[in-house]
Amino acid sequence: MSVKKLLVLPGDGIGPEVMREVGRVIAWLGRRRDLRFEITEDLVGGASLEAYGTPIRDEVITRAREADAVLFGSVGDPKWNHVGFDRRPELAILRLRQDLGLFANLRPAKVFDALIDASTLRPDVIRGLDIMIVRESVGGIYFGEPRGVETLPDGTKRGINTEVYTTAEIERVGRVAFDLARKRDNHVCSVEKHNVMESGLLWKEVITALQAREYPDVKLTHMLADNCAMQLVRNPRQFDVVVTGNLFGDLLSDLASMLTGSLGMLPSATLGSVTADGRFPALYEPIHGSAPDIAGQGIANPIAQILSLAMLLKYSFGMEAEAAMIEDAVSAVLASGLRTADIMSDGMARVGTSVMGEAIVRELDKLQGCPPAYGVPSSAISKNGEG
């Protein structure tokens, strides 16, 4: 098998800690599955600001273009609140999406059976939940022009952001959603606000025409964004694939993540189009933030970062068997009762970041039919969150 080139960008806060656990899984893939990766690591976000005075360097963008896939951690820290808006750490991920043309953000919201009780919703509401939210990620109000803050004649100020979408932008993300639905339950729900926004009216018209022209076999429904938010907590299992714009996708996917019990559980993929030279640009990251308040304490949940690697294997390299093994290993660890602090519940065994990573690798060995290289030391486990 050819060597796959990965660019690893741990970022800030808990990013480096959870990315280390991904390193364990990558090493396991090389040891047990004979997969070869050429890994380059670099700085982004606050770490890059501190070292280079910018949230992301042009050299990193070039390396991202040359890589087969990018594995991203998280960026941001209150210590950088004083820098200008055009130098904030979060620009690193925004620029990667824009410069690499990563227009389709895939955010799954899947409930593991062992974590049903971690959700704030009743078990009968969320059991079996498996939603895929497809968020357009390089258009809409986050990138539209004009934008900025201007001073009015009377000395007060006005902030401006513009929601804008074209037919081509809507169609390309719509195709991603419909193609995914064909591999799932064959249902796409398109979400916008056509009742008060012209961009939403266009979105609905374009998605409707696309389905009739290219995907007549896929069921299509439409829903206003505010109603979708309500329905996600009322009856989330009615959804299969949700496709929506940048702003609504940001809000709705975070809401959906909490149905599963924790932001620390959910990965994401952001995909582009195949380039002229045959490359398929893609970036994978957990949807949680940098969590600077717990950084360095060894208590962060690495599962979302590890599941982001599973999505990378599936969507960038077509390694569905390896991706499924990682997901099965995570499920088995959770079923065994191990929990990080964010998903801790009564009667479970609390562990830190590194022990959770070790436990997942141990389960991978079991699934592979190999004797484990190491176990989870009992001294690293505390019952009921104590110690």
C-alpha positions as CSV (number, residue, x, y, z in Angstrom):
1,M,0.0,0.0,0.0
2,S,1.3,3.5,-0.9
3,V,2.4,5.8,1.9
4,K,-0.3,8.4,2.8
5,K,0.8,11.9,3.6
6,L,-0.9,13.4,6.7
7,L,-0.5,17.0,7.9
8,V,-1.2,17.0,11.7
9,L,-2.1,20.4,13.2
10,P,-2.7,19.9,17.0
11,G,-3.3,23.6,17.7
12,D,-4.1,25.0,21.1
13,G,-5.5,24.0,24.5
14,I,-6.3,20.3,24.7
15,G,-5.5,19.9,21.0
16,P,-2.0,18.5,21.5
17,E,-3.1,16.2,24.3
18,V,-5.9,14.5,22.4
19,M,-3.8,14.4,19.2
20,R,-1.2,12.4,21.1
21,E,-3.8,9.7,21.6
22,V,-4.5,9.7,17.8
23,G,-0.7,9.1,17.4
24,R,-1.2,5.8,19.4
25,V,-3.9,4.7,17.0
26,I,-1.9,5.6,13.9
27,A,1.0,3.6,15.3
28,W,-1.3,0.7,15.9
29,L,-2.5,0.9,12.2
30,G,1.1,0.7,11.1
31,R,1.9,-2.2,13.5
32,R,-1.2,-4.3,13.1
33,R,-2.8,-3.3,9.7
34,D,0.4,-2.5,7.8
35,L,-0.7,1.0,6.9
36,R,2.0,3.6,6.2
37,F,1.7,7.3,6.9
38,E,4.2,10.1,6.3
39,I,3.3,12.5,9.0
40,T,4.2,16.2,9.1
41,E,3.3,18.3,12.1
42,D,3.0,22.1,12.3
43,L,1.7,25.0,14.4
44,V,-1.7,26.8,13.9
45,G,-3.8,29.1,16.0
46,G,-2.4,30.6,19.2
47,A,0.6,28.4,19.0
48,S,1.5,29.8,15.6
49,L,0.7,33.3,16.9
50,E,3.2,32.9,19.7
51,A,5.9,31.5,17.4
52,Y,5.4,33.4,14.2
53,G,3.0,36.3,14.9
54,T,0.2,34.8,12.6
55,P,-2.5,32.2,13.2
56,I,-1.4,30.2,10.1
57,R,1.6,30.6,7.8
58,D,1.5,30.4,4.0
59,E,3.9,27.4,4.3
60,V,1.3,25.5,6.3
61,I,-1.3,26.2,3.6
62,T,1.1,24.8,1.0
63,R,1.7,21.7,3.1
64,A,-2.0,21.2,3.5
65,R,-2.5,21.3,-0.3
66,E,0.3,18.8,-0.7
67,A,-1.1,16.4,1.9
68,D,-3.5,13.6,1.3
69,A,-5.5,14.7,4.3
70,V,-5.2,17.2,7.2
71,L,-5.9,16.2,10.8
72,F,-6.7,19.3,12.9
73,G,-7.0,19.7,16.6
74,S,-8.5,22.9,18.0
75,V,-7.5,26.6,18.3
76,G,-8.3,29.5,20.5
77,D,-7.4,30.8,24.0
78,P,-8.6,33.9,25.9
79,K,-4.9,35.0,26.2
80,W,-5.2,36.0,22.5
81,N,-8.4,38.1,23.0
82,H,-6.3,41.3,22.7
83,V,-5.1,40.6,19.2
84,G,-6.9,42.2,16.3
85,F,-9.9,40.5,14.7
86,D,-7.8,39.8,11.6
87,R,-5.2,37.9,13.7
88,R,-7.4,35.8,16.0
89,P,-6.5,32.1,16.3
90,E,-9.7,30.9,14.7
91,L,-8.6,32.3,11.4
92,A,-6.4,29.3,11.0
93,I,-9.3,26.9,10.4
94,L,-11.3,29.4,8.4
95,R,-8.4,30.0,6.0
96,L,-7.7,26.3,5.6
97,R,-11.3,25.8,4.6
98,Q,-11.3,28.7,2.2
99,D,-7.9,28.2,0.6
100,L,-8.4,24.5,0.1
101,G,-12.0,24.9,-1.1
102,L,-13.3,22.7,1.7
103,F,-17.0,23.4,1.2
104,A,-18.8,20.5,2.8
105,N,-18.6,20.0,6.6
106,L,-19.9,16.6,7.7
107,R,-20.9,16.4,11.4
108,P,-22.3,13.1,12.6
109,A,-24.4,13.0,15.7
110,K,-24.5,9.3,16.8
111,V,-25.4,8.0,20.2
112,F,-23.4,5.1,21.6
113,D,-25.6,2.7,23.5
114,A,-23.3,2.9,26.5
115,L,-23.8,6.7,26.7
116,I,-27.6,6.9,26.4
117,D,-27.8,8.0,30.0
118,A,-25.3,10.8,29.4
119,S,-27.8,12.7,27.3
120,T,-30.2,15.2,28.9
121,L,-33.0,13.7,26.8
122,R,-34.9,10.6,27.7
123,P,-33.4,7.3,26.5
124,D,-36.5,6.5,24.4
125,V,-36.0,9.7,22.5
126,I,-32.3,9.3,21.5
127,R,-31.8,5.5,21.5
128,G,-30.4,4.6,18.0
129,L,-29.9,8.2,17.0
130,D,-27.6,8.5,13.9
131,I,-27.8,11.9,12.1
132,M,-25.4,13.4,9.6
133,I,-25.5,17.2,9.3
134,V,-23.9,18.5,6.1
135,R,-23.0,22.2,6.6
136,E,-21.8,24.4,3.8
137,S,-18.5,25.8,5.1
138,V,-17.0,28.4,2.8
139,G,-19.9,30.6,2.1
140,G,-22.8,32.3,3.8
141,I,-22.6,35.0,6.4
142,Y,-19.1,33.9,7.6
143,F,-17.5,34.9,4.3
144,G,-20.0,37.1,2.6
145,E,-19.2,40.7,1.5
146,P,-19.6,43.5,2.5
147,R,-18.5,42.9,6.1
148,G,-16.9,44.9,8.8
149,V,-17.5,47.6,11.5
150,E,-18.0,51.2,10.3
151,T,-18.4,54.4,12.2
152,L,-21.6,56.3,11.5
153,P,-21.9,60.2,11.1
154,D,-23.1,60.5,14.7
155,G,-20.1,58.6,16.1
156,T,-21.9,55.3,16.8
157,K,-20.8,52.1,15.1
158,R,-22.5,49.5,12.9
159,G,-21.4,45.9,12.3
160,I,-22.1,44.4,8.9
161,N,-22.2,40.8,7.8
162,T,-23.7,39.5,4.6
163,E,-25.5,36.2,4.0
164,V,-24.9,35.3,0.4
165,Y,-25.1,32.0,-1.6
166,T,-25.0,31.2,-5.3
167,T,-26.7,28.4,-7.2
168,A,-23.3,26.6,-7.7
169,E,-22.4,26.8,-4.0
170,I,-25.8,25.3,-3.0
171,E,-25.7,22.6,-5.6
172,R,-22.3,21.3,-4.8
173,V,-23.0,20.9,-1.0
174,G,-26.5,19.5,-1.9
175,R,-24.9,16.7,-4.0
176,V,-22.7,15.7,-1.0
177,A,-25.8,15.4,1.1
178,F,-27.8,13.4,-1.4
179,D,-24.9,11.1,-2.1
180,L,-24.5,10.4,1.6
181,A,-28.2,9.8,2.0
182,R,-28.1,7.1,-0.7
183,K,-25.7,5.2,1.5
184,R,-27.9,5.7,4.6
185,D,-31.7,5.9,5.0
186,N,-32.2,7.9,1.7
187,H,-33.7,11.0,3.3
188,V,-32.4,14.6,3.1
189,C,-33.9,17.4,5.1
190,S,-32.9,20.8,3.7
191,V,-32.9,23.6,6.3
192,E,-33.0,27.4,5.8
193,K,-35.2,30.4,6.6
194,H,-36.9,31.1,3.3
195,N,-39.8,32.9,5.0
196,V,-37.6,35.8,6.0
197,M,-34.4,35.5,4.0
198,E,-33.9,35.7,0.2
199,S,-30.8,33.6,0.4
200,G,-33.0,30.9,2.1
201,L,-35.6,31.2,-0.6
202,L,-32.9,30.6,-3.3
203,W,-31.5,27.7,-1.2
204,K,-34.8,26.0,-1.1
205,E,-35.4,26.5,-4.8
206,V,-32.0,25.2,-5.8
207,I,-32.1,22.1,-3.6
208,T,-35.6,21.3,-4.8
209,A,-34.6,21.5,-8.4
210,L,-31.4,19.5,-7.8
211,Q,-33.3,16.6,-6.2
212,A,-35.9,16.5,-9.0
213,R,-33.1,16.6,-11.7
214,E,-30.4,14.3,-10.2
215,Y,-31.7,12.5,-7.1
216,P,-35.4,11.6,-7.7
217,D,-34.9,8.4,-5.7
218,V,-33.9,10.3,-2.5
219,K,-36.7,11.6,-0.3
220,L,-36.4,15.4,0.2
221,T,-38.1,17.4,2.9
222,H,-37.7,21.1,3.9
223,M,-37.7,22.7,7.3
224,L,-37.2,26.2,8.7
225,A,-34.1,26.4,10.9
226,D,-35.9,27.4,14.1
227,N,-38.3,24.5,13.7
228,C,-35.4,22.2,13.0
229,A,-33.8,23.2,16.3
230,M,-37.0,22.4,18.1
231,Q,-37.4,19.1,16.3
232,L,-33.9,18.0,17.2
233,V,-34.8,18.0,20.8
234,R,-38.4,16.9,20.3
235,N,-37.9,14.0,17.9
236,P,-34.3,13.8,16.6
237,R,-34.7,10.3,15.1
238,Q,-36.9,11.7,12.3
239,F,-33.7,13.1,10.6
240,D,-31.2,11.2,8.5
241,V,-29.1,13.7,6.5
242,V,-29.6,17.4,7.2
243,V,-28.1,19.9,4.7
244,T,-27.9,23.6,5.5
245,G,-25.9,26.8,5.3
246,N,-22.8,27.8,7.3
247,L,-24.5,29.7,10.1
248,F,-27.4,27.4,10.7
249,G,-25.1,24.4,10.3
250,D,-22.8,25.7,13.0
251,L,-25.7,26.2,15.5
252,L,-27.7,23.0,14.7
253,S,-24.7,20.7,14.7
254,D,-23.6,21.9,18.2
255,L,-27.2,21.4,19.4
256,A,-27.3,17.9,17.9
257,S,-23.9,17.1,19.5
258,M,-25.4,17.5,23.0
259,L,-28.1,14.9,22.2
260,T,-25.2,12.5,22.4
261,G,-24.1,13.6,25.8
262,S,-20.8,15.5,25.1
263,L,-19.1,17.7,22.6
264,G,-16.0,15.6,23.3
265,M,-17.6,12.6,21.5
266,L,-18.1,13.9,18.0
267,P,-15.8,14.2,15.0
268,S,-16.2,16.0,11.8
269,A,-14.9,16.0,8.2
270,T,-14.7,19.0,5.8
271,L,-14.4,18.0,2.2
272,G,-13.5,19.7,-1.1
273,S,-13.7,18.7,-4.7
274,V,-11.2,16.5,-6.6
275,T,-8.6,18.7,-8.1
276,A,-7.2,18.7,-11.6
277,D,-4.2,16.6,-10.5
278,G,-6.4,14.0,-8.8
279,R,-6.1,15.2,-5.2
280,F,-9.1,15.2,-2.8
281,P,-8.6,18.0,-0.2
282,A,-10.1,17.1,3.1
283,L,-9.7,18.2,6.8
284,Y,-10.8,16.3,9.9
285,E,-11.3,17.7,13.3
286,P,-13.3,17.2,16.5
287,I,-16.2,19.7,16.9
288,H,-15.2,20.5,20.5
289,G,-13.1,23.6,21.2
290,S,-9.6,24.0,22.7
291,A,-11.0,24.0,26.3
292,P,-8.1,26.0,27.7
293,D,-9.6,25.7,31.2
294,I,-8.7,22.0,31.4
295,A,-5.6,22.1,29.1
296,G,-2.6,20.3,30.6
297,Q,-4.6,18.5,33.2
298,G,-4.7,15.2,31.3
299,I,-8.5,14.9,31.7
300,A,-9.7,15.8,28.2
301,N,-11.7,13.3,26.2
302,P,-9.7,12.1,23.1
303,I,-12.6,10.2,21.5
304,A,-13.7,12.9,19.1
305,Q,-10.2,13.3,17.9
306,I,-9.8,9.6,17.5
307,L,-13.1,9.3,15.7
308,S,-12.0,12.1,13.4
309,L,-9.1,9.8,12.3
310,A,-11.7,7.1,11.6
311,M,-13.6,9.5,9.3
312,L,-10.3,10.4,7.6
313,L,-9.6,6.7,6.9
314,K,-13.1,6.3,5.5
315,Y,-13.6,9.4,3.4
316,S,-10.1,10.2,2.2
317,F,-8.6,6.7,1.9
318,G,-11.6,4.4,1.5
319,M,-10.4,2.3,4.5
320,E,-13.9,1.5,5.8
321,A,-12.8,-1.7,7.6
322,E,-10.2,0.2,9.6
323,A,-12.6,3.1,10.3
324,A,-15.2,0.6,11.5
325,M,-12.7,-1.1,13.8
326,I,-11.9,2.2,15.5
327,E,-15.6,3.0,16.0
328,D,-16.1,-0.6,17.4
329,A,-13.1,-0.2,19.7
330,V,-14.5,3.1,21.1
331,S,-17.9,1.5,21.6
332,A,-16.4,-1.5,23.5
333,V,-14.4,0.8,25.8
334,L,-17.5,2.8,26.6
335,A,-19.4,-0.4,27.2
336,S,-16.7,-1.5,29.6
337,G,-17.5,1.5,31.8
338,L,-14.5,3.7,31.3
339,R,-15.3,7.4,31.2
340,T,-13.5,10.7,31.0
341,A,-14.8,13.5,33.2
342,D,-17.1,15.0,30.5
343,I,-19.1,11.8,30.2
344,M,-18.8,10.5,33.7
345,S,-21.8,9.0,35.4
346,D,-22.5,7.0,38.6
347,G,-21.0,3.6,38.7
348,M,-18.5,4.2,35.9
349,A,-14.7,4.3,36.1
350,R,-13.2,7.7,35.6
351,V,-10.0,7.8,33.5
352,G,-7.8,10.5,32.0
353,T,-6.8,11.2,28.4
354,S,-3.9,8.8,28.0
355,V,-5.6,5.9,29.7
356,M,-8.7,6.3,27.4
357,G,-6.3,6.3,24.5
358,E,-4.5,3.2,25.7
359,A,-7.9,1.4,26.3
360,I,-9.0,2.1,22.8
361,V,-5.7,0.6,21.4
362,R,-6.2,-2.4,23.6
363,E,-9.6,-3.0,22.2
364,L,-8.2,-2.6,18.7
365,D,-5.8,-5.5,19.5
366,K,-8.8,-7.6,20.6
367,L,-10.7,-6.9,17.4
368,Q,-7.6,-7.7,15.4
369,G,-7.2,-11.0,17.3
370,C,-3.8,-10.0,18.7
371,P,-2.6,-10.2,22.3
372,P,-2.7,-6.7,23.7
373,A,0.7,-4.9,24.0
374,Y,-0.4,-3.4,27.3
375,G,-3.4,-3.1,29.5
376,V,-5.0,-0.2,31.4
377,P,-3.4,0.1,34.8
378,S,-6.0,-0.1,37.6
379,S,-4.1,2.7,39.4
380,A,-5.1,5.1,36.7
381,I,-8.8,4.4,37.2
382,S,-11.0,6.1,39.8
383,K,-14.5,5.0,40.6
384,N,-17.5,7.4,40.5
385,G,-15.2,10.3,39.5
386,E,-13.3,10.2,42.8
387,G,-9.6,10.6,43.0
